[in-house]
Amino acid sequence: MPMTIKDFRRIALSFEGAEESSHMGAADFRVGGRIFCTLAHAKKGYGNLMLTPEQQAMCVAELPEVFIPVAGGGGRNGATHVVLANASEDVLEGALRTAYKLRIEKNEKTGDPNAGRTKTKRTGNVRSKKKH
């Protein structure tokens, strides 16, 4: 049975500590304040995963009808579209769990899930801290 945006959201939010937010006007899903997946291309029927380039290559090689590298630099860094209409629930859940676990690992390496980021006073937007 093909997956939907609703399924993507339900599964992404099922992981411990996962929260929905937004980035550049699109829904995203975060753990420890950092994005692990988005619905930036929902109108095209895609969910997006933040993977490593190696993880992306494995997904694309195994299921090219389900996984497509995002165009440009993001894709070269592992950002990956999931064609929801072609994904089973097991495949989607496994892919989302991979992105979630990767984000948890990266958060743990920094020691602070929000390291290097601060909220601006006026807008509340998150921006990188400048090094002096």
CORTARA-V430198 format. One line per field, one symbol per residue. ss: DSSP state (@ for helix, = for strand, . for the rest). psi: psi as a letter, one per 40 degrees, with the letter a starting at -180 (. if undefined). A space follows every 50 residues. Layout:
ss = ???
psi = ???
This chain:
ss = ....@@@@@@@@@.....=====..======..=====...@@@.===== ..@@@@@@@@@@....===...@@@@..=====@@@..@@@@@@@@@@@@ @@@@@@@@@@......===......===....
psi = hiiiddddddddeeihehihaihfeihihihfeiheiifdfddefiihig iiddddddddddgeedhhhiiaddddeehhihhddehidddddddddddd ddddddddddehefheiihiddeeihiiiih.
